[in-house]
Amino acid sequence: MSSEIWVVADLKIDGSIRQVTFEALSEAKARLAAKFGGPVCGVLLGANVSSLAGELGKYGAEKVYVVENETLKDFNTEGYTIALSELIKKHQPAVVITGNTVFGQDYFPGVAARVGAGVTMDAIEVDATDDKKLQIKRFSHSSKAIPTKLFLDHYPMMTTVRPNSFKAVEDPKTPEVINEAVTIDPGDIKTKVIEIKAKESDRPELTEADRVGSGGRGLGSEENFKHVYELADILGAAVGATRAAVDAGYCPYDMQVGQTGKAVSPNLYIAIAISGSVQHFAGMGSSKVIVAINKDPEAPIFQKCDYGIVGDLFDVLPPFTARVKSLLSQS
Ligand SMILES: Cc1cc2nc3c(=O)[nH]c(=O)nc-3n(C[C@H](O)[C@H](O)[C@H](O)COP(=O)(O)OP(=O)(O)OC[C@H]3O[C@@H](n4cnc5c(N)ncnc54)[C@H](O)[C@@H]3O)c2cc1C
């Protein structure tokens, strides 16, 4: 095992690097580099990605491993799994980290299985013991508990990290770029990407947003969701929803927050007409400030929020939104 700490870049559909990659690089530098005594390195997997190495250097990557291969042009589980597994087998890093995004969740466990590594998912804290064992914290039991998990003698130690859990801090370096050729047999790729349709939206992406406005079944209709969109747009926030709201057809599935939806960790989460089920809390419990608007004073969300307004959303939200707009226009 080497002493290197790797952060595998998570790329958006437009080819840019997701913020969670920079957060992970910064946290690896702050918490792990000294303990492992090795450099923090970036890893780029894709078709034309080497030009992104400098961006990883901006957040402290001293080396960047680049695997360019036409089969990696669009994300696919098999190609990414093979590429990263082969890279790990060759260089034996101590720690491998990526974002807990749909991509990371998809292929990281498969890589761990191929290389015989230990893996944890969705860490909100990373650290290491004095004898160089990775130690992470993550939510469990629908966010009611935060266990600390220690890696034992399996290498590398792999984890995905929840977006917005760490601060991205610039620490400019000029990274050494190491181009690696990995053989990927096209026959090993079991699916073919025919078309990617990106959803057009001016709102920030839900999992990365600094602010989220979220609606529940209490909104009553798709039409009434406009109240949530209006507030979100004034705040520059993303919009989420509960499963009950999604199941009722008020909004699409990709807005669902929770155990079977997306995990979010914004600085501000405004829950509108949401009861506060454990399954919903599992996806937003790590939000820094939670504001709830609900007409039922006994709603469980009031046990979990920082600020609560008891009242009918149709009475509360319009003046609330107007007041937020006026305050923001003054600042
Ligand atoms: C295996 C499993 C996985 C699940 N995964 C998820 C998940 O990922 N995400 C998720 O969200 N849920 C999930 N659920 C569903 C979860 O259990 C709840 O049913 C759901 O979260 C409830 O959504 P809700 O709060 O919108 O609806 P409700 O529980 O119906 O609550 C609506 C709330 O709106 C309030 N309200 C109504 N009208 C108004 C008004 N005019 N003004 C103000 N307040 C009003 C009510 O007082 C109530 O508190 C899952 C369930 C299971 C079994």
The ligand as an SDF file (V2000), in Angstrom:
LIG
                    3D

 53 58  0  0  0  0  0  0  0  0999 V2000
  -39.6690    2.2530    2.4130 C   0  0  0  0  0  0  0  0  0  0  0  0
  -40.1500    3.6830    2.4210 C   0  0  0  0  0  0  0  0  0  0  0  0
  -39.3550    4.6350    1.8430 C   0  0  0  0  0  0  0  0  0  0  0  0
  -39.7860    5.9810    1.8330 C   0  0  0  0  0  0  0  0  0  0  0  0
  -38.9560    6.9180    1.2710 N   0  0  0  0  0  0  0  0  0  0  0  0
  -39.3250    8.2090    1.3670 C   0  0  0  0  0  0  0  0  0  0  0  0
  -38.4690    9.2390    0.8510 C   0  0  0  0  0  0  0  0  0  0  0  0
  -37.3950    8.9910    0.2730 O   0  0  0  0  0  0  0  0  0  0  0  0
  -38.8720   10.5140    1.0000 N   0  0  0  0  0  0  0  0  0  0  0  0
  -40.0430   10.8660    1.6260 C   0  0  0  0  0  0  0  0  0  0  0  0
  -40.3350   12.0640    1.7170 O   0  0  0  0  0  0  0  0  0  0  0  0
  -40.8610    9.9010    2.0730 N   0  0  0  0  0  0  0  0  0  0  0  0
  -40.5480    8.6040    1.9420 C   0  0  0  0  0  0  0  0  0  0  0  0
  -41.4210    7.6580    2.3860 N   0  0  0  0  0  0  0  0  0  0  0  0
  -42.7810    8.0700    2.7580 C   0  0  0  0  0  0  0  0  0  0  0  0
  -42.8780    8.5930    4.2020 C   0  0  0  0  0  0  0  0  0  0  0  0
  -43.1200    7.5360    5.0920 O   0  0  0  0  0  0  0  0  0  0  0  0
  -44.0310    9.6040    4.3340 C   0  0  0  0  0  0  0  0  0  0  0  0
  -45.2140    8.9880    3.9240 O   0  0  0  0  0  0  0  0  0  0  0  0
  -43.8390   10.8880    3.5230 C   0  0  0  0  0  0  0  0  0  0  0  0
  -42.5700   11.4380    3.7820 O   0  0  0  0  0  0  0  0  0  0  0  0
  -44.9110   11.8740    3.9230 C   0  0  0  0  0  0  0  0  0  0  0  0
  -44.8380   12.9730    3.0600 O   0  0  0  0  0  0  0  0  0  0  0  0
  -45.5360   14.3430    3.4690 P   0  0  0  0  0  0  0  0  0  0  0  0
  -44.9250   14.8530    4.7300 O   0  0  0  0  0  0  0  0  0  0  0  0
  -45.5300   15.2200    2.2850 O   0  0  0  0  0  0  0  0  0  0  0  0
  -47.0670   13.9370    3.6570 O   0  0  0  0  0  0  0  0  0  0  0  0
  -47.9620   13.8180    4.9370 P   0  0  0  0  0  0  0  0  0  0  0  0
  -47.3810   12.8840    5.9310 O   0  0  0  0  0  0  0  0  0  0  0  0
  -49.3330   13.5450    4.4350 O   0  0  0  0  0  0  0  0  0  0  0  0
  -47.9020   15.2590    5.6030 O   0  0  0  0  0  0  0  0  0  0  0  0
  -48.4510   16.3980    5.0210 C   0  0  0  0  0  0  0  0  0  0  0  0
  -48.2790   17.5270    6.0330 C   0  0  0  0  0  0  0  0  0  0  0  0
  -48.7670   18.7170    5.4710 O   0  0  0  0  0  0  0  0  0  0  0  0
  -49.4280   19.4570    6.4820 C   0  0  0  0  0  0  0  0  0  0  0  0
  -50.4040   20.3190    5.8060 N   0  0  0  0  0  0  0  0  0  0  0  0
  -51.5090   19.9440    5.0930 C   0  0  0  0  0  0  0  0  0  0  0  0
  -52.1100   21.0270    4.5620 N   0  0  0  0  0  0  0  0  0  0  0  0
  -51.4000   22.1110    4.9630 C   0  0  0  0  0  0  0  0  0  0  0  0
  -51.5200   23.4940    4.7500 C   0  0  0  0  0  0  0  0  0  0  0  0
  -52.5090   24.0080    4.0060 N   0  0  0  0  0  0  0  0  0  0  0  0
  -50.6040   24.3100    5.3280 N   0  0  0  0  0  0  0  0  0  0  0  0
  -49.6030   23.8380    6.0900 C   0  0  0  0  0  0  0  0  0  0  0  0
  -49.4300   22.5150    6.3300 N   0  0  0  0  0  0  0  0  0  0  0  0
  -50.3160   21.6680    5.7650 C   0  0  0  0  0  0  0  0  0  0  0  0
  -50.0800   18.4140    7.3620 C   0  0  0  0  0  0  0  0  0  0  0  0
  -50.2940   18.9220    8.6650 O   0  0  0  0  0  0  0  0  0  0  0  0
  -49.0310   17.3030    7.3360 C   0  0  0  0  0  0  0  0  0  0  0  0
  -48.1260   17.4210    8.4260 O   0  0  0  0  0  0  0  0  0  0  0  0
  -41.0270    6.3320    2.4000 C   0  0  0  0  0  0  0  0  0  0  0  0
  -41.8270    5.3350    2.9830 C   0  0  0  0  0  0  0  0  0  0  0  0
  -41.3930    4.0370    2.9920 C   0  0  0  0  0  0  0  0  0  0  0  0
  -42.2720    2.9860    3.6280 C   0  0  0  0  0  0  0  0  0  0  0  0
  1  2  1  0
  2  3  1  0
  2 52  2  0
  3  4  2  0
  4  5  1  0
  4 50  1  0
  5  6  2  0
  6  7  1  0
  6 13  1  0
  7  8  2  0
  7  9  1  0
  9 10  1  0
 10 11  2  0
 10 12  1  0
 12 13  2  0
 13 14  1  0
 14 15  1  0
 14 50  1  0
 15 16  1  0
 16 17  1  0
 16 18  1  0
 18 19  1  0
 18 20  1  0
 20 21  1  0
 20 22  1  0
 22 23  1  0
 23 24  1  0
 24 25  2  0
 24 26  1  0
 24 27  1  0
 27 28  1  0
 28 29  2  0
 28 30  1  0
 28 31  1  0
 31 32  1  0
 32 33  1  0
 33 34  1  0
 33 48  1  0
 34 35  1  0
 35 36  1  0
 35 46  1  0
 36 37  1  0
 36 45  1  0
 37 38  2  0
 38 39  1  0
 39 40  1  0
 39 45  2  0
 40 41  1  0
 40 42  2  0
 42 43  1  0
 43 44  2  0
 44 45  1  0
 46 47  1  0
 46 48  1  0
 48 49  1  0
 50 51  2  0
 51 52  1  0
 52 53  1  0
M  END
$$$$
